[in-house]
């Protein structure tokens, strides 16, 4: 694999992150919605699942796993067809960005969003539960 493809992919990842942060709905549902669900369900359901393990502690791990799956699915399986429908992928074909670089950029976005989401859930879970 040529180094230019990887470099362009990471540059494309920076653009993907900027585009993601400009879409308020995506940011809310990807990063803040799992935190809100964690707060709601962690506050409502009390009790121990096992000796020394509360439901809230168990639920933090479940929300992290669910959030990771949701983030990957939303940013890859949903956004790529949306971009195809809007003609973004056709416009990209007219640029020197290769399809591999485009996908690397999407992967960078998913990785950064997952890191932020896991950090937020861990911090929130440790602070409250």
C-alpha positions in Angstrom: 0.0 0.0 0.0 1.4 3.4 -0.9 2.0 5.8 1.9 0.1 8.6 0.1 -3.1 6.5 0.4 -2.7 6.3 4.2 -1.7 9.9 4.6 -4.7 11.1 2.5 -6.9 8.7 4.5 -5.9 10.4 7.7 -6.4 13.8 6.2 -9.8 12.7 5.1 -10.4 11.5 8.6 -9.9 15.0 9.8 -12.4 16.3 7.4 -14.9 13.6 8.4 -14.5 14.6 12.1 -15.2 18.3 11.1 -18.3 17.3 9.2 -19.5 15.1 12.0 -19.1 17.8 14.6 -21.1 20.2 12.4 -24.1 17.9 12.4 -25.7 18.6 15.7 -28.1 15.6 15.6 -25.3 13.1 14.9 -23.3 14.4 17.8 -26.2 14.3 20.2 -27.3 10.8 19.2 -23.8 9.4 18.9 -22.1 10.9 21.9 -24.7 12.3 24.3 -27.7 9.8 23.9 -25.8 6.9 25.5 -24.8 9.1 28.5 -28.5 10.2 28.9 -29.6 6.5 28.8 -27.0 5.6 31.3 -28.2 8.3 33.6 -31.9 7.4 33.3 -31.6 3.6 33.6 -28.8 3.8 36.2 -31.0 6.0 38.3 -34.2 4.0 37.9 -32.9 0.5 38.4 -31.2 -0.2 41.7 -30.0 -3.4 43.4 -27.2 -5.9 43.1 -26.9 -8.4 40.3 -24.2 -10.4 42.1 -22.3 -9.9 45.3 -20.4 -6.6 45.0 -21.8 -5.8 41.5 -24.7 -3.3 41.3 -27.0 -3.0 38.3 -25.5 0.5 37.6 -22.0 -0.9 37.3 -23.2 -3.7 35.0 -25.2 -1.2 32.9 -22.1 1.0 32.4 -20.4 -1.9 30.6 -23.5 -2.7 28.6 -23.9 0.9 27.5 -20.3 1.1 26.4 -20.7 -2.0 24.3 -24.0 -0.8 22.9 -22.5 2.6 22.1 -19.6 1.1 20.3 -21.8 -1.0 18.1 -24.2 1.9 17.5 -21.4 4.4 16.6 -19.8 2.0 14.1 -23.2 1.1 12.5 -24.4 4.7 12.3 -21.2 6.2 10.9 -20.5 3.4 8.4 -23.6 1.5 7.5 -25.9 4.5 7.5 -23.8 7.5 6.4 -22.1 5.9 3.4 -25.4 5.2 1.6 -26.7 8.6 2.6 -23.6 10.2 1.0 -24.1 8.0 -2.1 -27.7 9.3 -2.4 -26.6 12.9 -2.1 -24.0 12.4 -4.8 -21.1 12.9 -2.5 -19.4 9.7 -3.6 -19.7 10.7 -7.3 -18.1 14.1 -6.5 -15.3 12.3 -4.6 -14.5 10.2 -7.7 -13.5 13.5 -9.5 -10.8 14.1 -6.9 -7.5 12.3 -6.3 -8.9 10.7 -3.1 -9.0 6.9 -3.6 -11.8 4.7 -2.2 -9.3 3.2 0.3 -8.5 6.7 1.6 -12.2 7.5 1.9 -12.8 4.4 3.9 -9.7 5.1 6.1 -11.1 8.5 6.8 -14.4 7.0 7.8 -12.6 4.5 10.1 -10.7 7.4 11.7 -14.0 9.2 12.4 -15.5 6.0 14.0 -12.4 5.4 16.1 -12.3 9.0 17.4 -16.1 9.0 18.1 -15.7 5.7 20.0 -12.8 7.0 22.1 -14.9 10.1 23.0 -18.0 8.1 23.8 -16.2 5.5 25.9 -14.4 8.3 27.8 -17.7 10.1 28.5 -19.5 6.9 29.6 -16.6 5.8 31.8 -16.3 9.3 33.4 -20.0 9.6 33.9 -20.3 6.0 35.2 -17.4 6.5 37.7 -18.7 9.8 38.9 -22.3 8.7 39.6 -22.3 5.0 40.1 
